[in-house]
Amino acid sequence: MSTPAVPRRVVTGHTPDGVSVVLSDGPVPVSRDLPDDGVSFHEVWCTEGAPATITAVEDDPTRRELAVPPPVRGTKIRVNEFRPGHLDERGLQSPVHRTATIDYGIVLEGEITLVLDDSEVTLRAGDVVVQRGTDHAWANRGETTARVVFVLVDGEFRPDLAATLPGGLAGLMQAGPRD
């Protein structure tokens, strides 16, 4: 079993005189590994509100509570690694879940299967999925680690769609994985 490769993060900002500078350059400071599930989460950045406030220097927003969805009207970017050989009895690596978000998933390495209510699609390096608030799960059915960048944007279900969802909006994932 391989050790998760912690991504490098470069954060820019400004001096008091408005000069553009690099504020930090190094591994992402917050990672979470779920070894029994074969999944690692590397938190890159998040924003609160829209438009996102740009300041000269900012406290690291990834050091806040680790949750799947971003803050209200916010965004979140993370790198997930799905190691092979960690499927449950249903052939899934993650729990089936739904968030009120638009998620852009960009596969960097390997392949990962997106499992929906009525279908599955296997994504490979270079593929991009736009995940729009659907019930879904992930499964690495390959032989190498799948590395995926996820950009999550806070969203809101239209009432007519929310009314059709099994259980309505009561089952939305609000916290972190496996919480």
Residue frames as qw, qx, qy, qz and C-alpha x, y, z in Angstrom:
[[0.000, 0.890, 0.456, 0.000, 0.00, 0.00, 0.00],
 [0.455, 0.384, -0.012, 0.803, 1.49, 3.34, -1.04],
 [0.224, -0.520, -0.392, 0.725, 1.74, 6.41, 1.14],
 [0.292, 0.874, 0.389, 0.016, -0.40, 9.31, -0.11],
 [0.506, 0.173, 0.107, 0.838, 1.62, 11.88, -2.07],
 [0.091, -0.769, -0.383, 0.503, 0.88, 15.21, -0.41],
 [0.464, 0.721, 0.294, 0.423, 0.36, 17.88, -3.10],
 [0.383, -0.119, -0.085, 0.912, 2.46, 21.04, -3.19],
 [0.040, 0.875, 0.481, 0.045, 0.53, 24.28, -2.69],
 [0.360, 0.060, 0.005, 0.931, 1.75, 27.76, -3.62],
 [0.070, -0.838, -0.528, 0.119, -0.25, 30.66, -2.17],
 [0.353, 0.349, 0.077, 0.865, 0.20, 34.23, -3.36],
 [0.230, -0.818, -0.453, 0.271, -0.64, 37.52, -1.68],
 [0.266, 0.823, 0.042, 0.500, 0.50, 41.11, -1.36],
 [0.455, -0.068, -0.398, 0.794, 2.92, 43.18, 0.68],
 [0.058, -0.706, -0.450, 0.544, 1.59, 46.25, 2.52],
 [0.020, 0.514, -0.282, -0.810, 2.68, 48.21, -0.60],
 [0.740, 0.472, 0.148, -0.456, 0.59, 46.04, -2.92],
 [0.236, 0.553, -0.755, -0.263, 3.49, 44.08, -4.42],
 [0.939, 0.022, -0.178, -0.292, 2.58, 40.52, -5.50],
 [0.048, -0.566, 0.799, -0.194, 4.48, 37.90, -3.52],
 [0.695, -0.092, -0.708, -0.087, 4.49, 34.20, -2.68],
 [0.513, -0.614, 0.275, -0.533, 3.18, 33.81, 0.87],
 [0.673, -0.333, 0.647, -0.129, 3.75, 30.08, 1.16],
 [0.655, 0.457, -0.538, -0.269, 5.15, 27.23, -0.90],
 [0.104, -0.318, 0.912, -0.239, 5.03, 23.70, 0.41],
 [0.178, -0.226, -0.948, -0.133, 2.86, 20.68, 1.05],
 [0.454, -0.559, -0.308, -0.622, -0.82, 21.26, 1.77],
 [0.079, -0.401, 0.657, -0.633, -1.08, 21.60, 5.56],
 [0.634, -0.037, 0.518, -0.572, -4.22, 19.51, 6.05],
 [0.493, 0.167, -0.774, -0.361, -4.61, 15.93, 4.88],
 [0.696, -0.189, 0.490, -0.489, -6.83, 13.16, 6.14],
 [0.332, 0.263, -0.872, -0.246, -6.21, 9.51, 5.44],
 [0.815, -0.112, 0.272, -0.499, -8.86, 6.81, 5.81],
 [0.000, -0.444, 0.878, 0.181, -6.67, 3.71, 5.49],
 [0.457, 0.162, 0.852, -0.196, -9.52, 1.22, 5.87],
 [0.563, 0.695, 0.331, -0.301, -11.30, 2.89, 2.93],
 [0.662, 0.095, 0.411, 0.619, -8.13, 3.42, 0.87],
 [0.200, 0.847, 0.304, 0.387, -8.89, 7.13, 0.50],
 [0.448, -0.324, -0.184, 0.812, -6.88, 10.27, 1.27],
 [0.120, 0.918, 0.345, 0.154, -8.12, 13.87, 1.23],
 [0.506, -0.123, -0.036, 0.853, -5.72, 16.78, 0.76],
 [0.053, 0.897, 0.401, -0.177, -7.32, 20.17, 1.44],
 [0.536, 0.295, 0.170, 0.773, -5.88, 22.82, -0.88],
 [0.007, 0.025, -0.111, 0.994, -8.00, 25.95, -0.25],
 [0.022, -0.641, -0.765, -0.063, -11.50, 27.16, 0.45],
 [0.004, 0.223, 0.024, 0.974, -13.36, 30.44, 0.27],
 [0.023, 0.528, 0.740, -0.415, -16.33, 31.80, 2.17],
 [0.239, 0.753, 0.279, -0.546, -19.03, 33.84, 0.47],
 [0.492, 0.323, 0.520, 0.619, -19.27, 35.20, -3.03],
 [0.670, 0.607, -0.373, 0.206, -17.60, 37.13, -4.32],
 [0.834, -0.262, -0.258, 0.412, -14.60, 35.73, -2.46],
 [0.192, -0.975, 0.100, 0.050, -12.82, 38.37, -0.42],
 [0.778, 0.343, -0.184, 0.493, -9.21, 38.94, -1.46],
 [0.427, -0.897, 0.086, 0.070, -6.91, 40.20, 1.29],
 [0.230, 0.792, -0.563, 0.060, -3.17, 40.84, 1.34],
 [0.158, 0.255, -0.924, 0.238, -2.58, 37.95, 3.76],
 [0.759, -0.272, -0.165, -0.568, -5.08, 35.37, 4.97],
 [0.510, -0.344, 0.744, -0.260, -5.07, 32.81, 7.74],
 [0.116, 0.142, -0.921, -0.344, -4.98, 29.35, 6.19],
 [0.662, -0.045, 0.015, -0.748, -8.63, 28.49, 5.46],
 [0.728, 0.073, -0.663, -0.161, -7.93, 24.74, 5.31],
 [0.219, 0.134, -0.784, 0.565, -7.25, 24.65, 9.06],
 [0.554, -0.132, 0.179, -0.802, -10.97, 24.98, 9.70],
 [0.708, 0.002, 0.630, -0.318, -13.34, 22.06, 10.30],
 [0.007, -0.198, 0.850, 0.488, -12.88, 19.34, 7.68],
 [0.585, 0.404, 0.532, -0.459, -16.20, 18.97, 5.88],
 [0.519, 0.265, 0.685, 0.437, -17.12, 17.77, 2.42],
 [0.261, 0.820, 0.410, 0.304, -19.25, 20.70, 1.23],
 [0.346, 0.270, -0.130, 0.889, -17.80, 24.21, 1.11],
 [0.004, -0.378, -0.490, 0.785, -19.10, 27.07, 3.28],
 [0.339, 0.755, 0.530, -0.185, -22.30, 28.84, 2.23],
 [0.423, 0.904, 0.011, -0.063, -21.66, 30.61, -1.10],
 [0.303, -0.743, 0.558, 0.213, -18.10, 29.36, -0.89],
 [0.782, 0.463, -0.404, -0.102, -15.74, 27.06, -2.77],
 [0.680, -0.525, 0.511, 0.030, -13.38, 24.28, -1.84],
 [0.683, 0.544, -0.477, -0.096, -10.56, 22.58, -3.72],
 [0.664, -0.469, 0.575, -0.090, -9.08, 19.27, -2.64],
 [0.464, 0.413, -0.750, -0.228, -7.11, 16.39, -4.08],
 [0.847, -0.210, 0.353, -0.337, -8.52, 12.94, -3.34],
 [0.232, 0.422, -0.862, -0.158, -6.60, 9.72, -3.77],
 [0.895, -0.055, 0.149, -0.416, -8.51, 6.46, -4.14],
 [0.098, -0.474, 0.870, 0.096, -6.24, 3.43, -3.69],
 [0.674, 0.065, -0.597, -0.430, -7.22, 0.12, -5.32],
 [0.485, -0.021, -0.855, 0.183, -8.43, -2.89, -3.39],
 [0.026, 0.105, 0.606, -0.788, -10.83, -1.13, -1.00],
 [0.441, -0.194, -0.443, -0.756, -14.31, -1.91, -2.33],
 [0.477, -0.100, 0.630, -0.604, -17.19, -2.83, -0.05],
 [0.436, 0.180, 0.881, -0.026, -19.70, -5.62, -0.69],
 [0.485, 0.751, 0.359, -0.269, -21.57, -3.35, -3.13],
 [0.693, 0.334, 0.266, 0.581, -18.40, -2.62, -5.11],
 [0.035, 0.937, 0.085, 0.338, -18.12, 0.96, -3.76],
 [0.594, 0.102, -0.381, 0.701, -15.24, 2.79, -2.14],
 [0.061, -0.122, 0.270, -0.953, -17.20, 5.75, -0.78],
 [0.233, 0.441, 0.763, -0.411, -20.61, 5.96, 0.79],
 [0.136, 0.603, 0.578, 0.532, -23.47, 7.00, -1.48],
 [0.206, -0.557, -0.343, 0.728, -23.92, 10.70, -0.76],
 [0.239, 0.749, 0.415, 0.458, -25.42, 13.94, -2.07],
 [0.308, -0.424, -0.206, 0.826, -24.30, 17.52, -1.48],
 [0.275, 0.895, 0.333, -0.116, -25.91, 20.80, -2.50],
 [0.266, -0.671, 0.398, 0.567, -22.91, 21.63, -4.67],
 [0.760, 0.636, -0.126, -0.050, -21.63, 21.73, -8.20],
 [0.654, -0.533, 0.468, 0.263, -18.43, 19.68, -8.22],
 [0.606, 0.697, -0.365, -0.123, -15.81, 19.72, -10.94],
 [0.816, -0.368, 0.430, 0.117, -13.78, 16.50, -10.78],
 [0.486, 0.756, -0.420, -0.122, -10.57, 16.40, -12.82],
 [0.969, -0.172, 0.133, 0.121, -8.83, 13.03, -13.00],
 [0.000, -0.857, 0.496, 0.136, -5.06, 13.49, -12.82],
 [0.112, 0.403, -0.907, -0.058, -3.96, 9.84, -12.62],
 [0.192, 0.067, 0.961, -0.188, -5.49, 6.39, -12.81],
 [0.350, -0.281, -0.579, -0.680, -9.18, 5.70, -13.30],
 [0.178, 0.112, 0.687, -0.695, -12.21, 6.05, -11.06],
 [0.138, -0.404, -0.802, -0.417, -15.80, 4.94, -11.52],
 [0.295, -0.050, 0.230, -0.926, -18.63, 7.34, -10.72],
 [0.105, -0.307, -0.945, -0.041, -21.65, 5.34, -9.54],
 [0.342, -0.092, 0.010, -0.935, -25.10, 6.95, -9.89],
 [0.650, 0.059, 0.507, -0.563, -28.61, 5.63, -9.18],
 [0.848, 0.393, 0.256, -0.246, -29.07, 4.14, -12.65],
 [0.773, 0.588, -0.133, 0.197, -25.64, 4.05, -14.25],
 [0.662, -0.564, 0.213, 0.445, -21.86, 4.12, -13.90],
 [0.567, 0.802, -0.113, 0.149, -19.15, 5.88, -15.87],
 [0.804, -0.309, 0.058, 0.506, -15.41, 5.24, -15.66],
 [0.159, 0.982, -0.105, 0.012, -13.24, 8.33, -15.82],
 [0.865, 0.019, 0.012, 0.502, -9.56, 8.29, -16.77],
 [0.417, -0.462, 0.045, 0.781, -6.65, 10.73, -16.57],
 [0.082, -0.005, 0.386, 0.919, -7.62, 13.92, -18.38],
 [0.214, -0.552, -0.715, -0.372, -11.38, 13.38, -18.01],
 [0.098, -0.089, 0.339, -0.931, -13.56, 15.94, -16.23],
 [0.206, -0.523, -0.821, -0.105, -16.91, 15.28, -14.57],
 [0.214, -0.298, 0.114, -0.923, -19.41, 17.98, -13.61],
 [0.289, -0.317, -0.884, 0.186, -21.27, 16.47, -10.66],
 [0.203, -0.354, -0.110, -0.906, -24.52, 18.42, -10.05],
 [0.462, -0.247, 0.425, -0.739, -25.98, 17.50, -6.67],
 [0.813, 0.011, -0.451, -0.368, -26.74, 13.87, -7.54],
 [0.829, -0.409, 0.366, -0.105, -26.62, 10.87, -5.23],
 [0.689, 0.583, -0.428, 0.047, -23.30, 9.25, -6.09],
 [0.783, -0.520, 0.312, 0.139, -20.41, 7.10, -4.91],
 [0.317, 0.764, -0.548, -0.129, -16.87, 6.42, -6.11],
 [0.936, -0.166, 0.309, 0.031, -15.03, 3.16, -6.80],
 [0.142, 0.705, -0.652, -0.242, -11.46, 2.52, -7.88],
 [0.948, 0.072, 0.269, -0.151, -11.76, -0.81, -9.69],
 [0.619, 0.688, -0.366, 0.104, -8.35, -0.49, -11.31],
 [0.897, -0.130, -0.236, 0.351, -4.91, -1.54, -10.17],
 [0.440, 0.169, -0.192, 0.861, -3.32, 1.86, -9.49],
 [0.102, -0.537, -0.464, 0.698, -4.19, 4.85, -7.32],
 [0.185, 0.714, 0.475, 0.480, -6.70, 7.26, -8.84],
 [0.280, -0.351, -0.231, 0.863, -5.87, 10.90, -8.11],
 [0.081, 0.699, 0.577, 0.414, -8.70, 13.39, -8.63],
 [0.090, -0.029, -0.211, 0.973, -8.89, 17.15, -8.06],
 [0.080, -0.683, -0.719, -0.099, -12.33, 18.26, -6.88],
 [0.013, 0.096, -0.090, 0.991, -13.48, 21.87, -6.97],
 [0.117, -0.571, -0.808, 0.088, -16.73, 22.20, -5.02],
 [0.066, -0.229, -0.068, -0.969, -18.99, 25.22, -5.40],
 [0.204, 0.286, 0.715, -0.605, -21.83, 25.79, -2.94],
 [0.198, -0.194, -0.638, -0.718, -25.21, 25.42, -4.60],
 [0.409, 0.137, 0.522, -0.736, -28.89, 25.40, -3.88],
 [0.159, 0.265, 0.916, 0.257, -31.53, 23.00, -5.16],
 [0.345, -0.163, -0.255, -0.888, -34.50, 24.55, -6.90],
 [0.524, -0.062, 0.579, -0.622, -37.63, 23.68, -4.91],
 [0.842, 0.271, -0.104, -0.454, -39.20, 21.75, -7.82],
 [0.616, 0.378, -0.686, 0.085, -36.12, 19.46, -8.04],
 [0.078, -0.310, 0.758, -0.569, -35.81, 19.13, -4.24],
 [0.709, -0.008, 0.287, -0.644, -39.41, 17.92, -4.08],
 [0.872, 0.286, -0.307, -0.252, -38.55, 14.96, -6.36],
 [0.291, 0.498, -0.772, 0.268, -35.52, 13.73, -4.40],
 [0.739, -0.319, -0.594, -0.012, -36.01, 10.61, -2.27],
 [0.576, -0.482, -0.415, 0.513, -36.17, 11.96, 1.29],
 [0.056, 0.987, 0.121, 0.095, -36.02, 15.55, 0.02],
 [0.334, 0.745, -0.389, 0.426, -33.02, 17.49, 1.26],
 [0.719, -0.636, 0.189, -0.209, -32.91, 15.76, 4.66],
 [0.952, -0.114, 0.159, 0.236, -30.16, 13.38, 3.50],
 [0.445, 0.830, -0.216, 0.257, -27.63, 15.95, 2.30],
 [0.786, -0.119, -0.270, 0.543, -24.06, 15.35, 3.46],
 [0.137, -0.969, -0.035, -0.204, -23.17, 18.22, 5.78],
 [0.547, -0.737, 0.382, 0.108, -20.02, 16.99, 7.52],
 [0.050, 0.626, -0.734, -0.257, -16.92, 15.09, 6.55],
 [0.675, 0.169, -0.666, -0.268, -16.51, 11.62, 5.07],
 [0.602, -0.142, -0.769, 0.159, -17.67, 8.81, 7.34],
 [0.021, -0.077, 0.500, -0.862, -18.85, 11.36, 9.97]]
